[in-house]
Amino acid sequence: MTSDAFNTPNTVDPRLLETLVCPVTRGKLTYDREAQELVSAGAKLAFPIRDGVPIMLAEEARQLG
């Protein structure tokens, strides 16, 4: 499924999600589809997904709680 005429994905490939880990803790990530973020409970960070691409930089992540 694409979001525009340029075929930009509006979701992340599930196979990619299976291979990604938190760059801070190397732990598992969970996908928050509604917020378009990958969440690291261990690091208490949420990494944004922009145009279908996860931005896995700690300085780009949002602090949780």
C-alpha positions, -999 to 999 in steps of 0.1 A, spaced: 0 0 0 13 34 -9 4 69 3 9 90 -28 18 91 -65 55 86 -58 47 52 -42 60 62 -8 51 34 17 29 43 46 40 13 66 73 -4 74 83 -37 59 77 -63 86 109 -81 76 128 -50 83 112 -46 118 123 -82 126 160 -73 121 161 -39 137 173 -35 173 176 -5 196 209 13 188 213 21 225 205 -12 243 206 -36 213 173 -48 226 140 -55 209 118 -28 194 80 -27 192 62 -10 164 36 17 172 17 19 140 -5 48 151 24 70 162 47 57 134 75 50 159 97 21 169 97 19 207 126 7 229 112 0 264 147 -6 277 161 27 265 127 45 271 130 60 236 107 61 206 124 63 172 104 80 144 95 65 111 95 90 83 83 81 48 85 45 57 121 47 69 130 42 106 153 69 119 175 49 142 195 78 158 193 84 195 194 121 190 163 119 168 144 97 193 117 109 216 121 103 253 94 82 269 80 87 304 
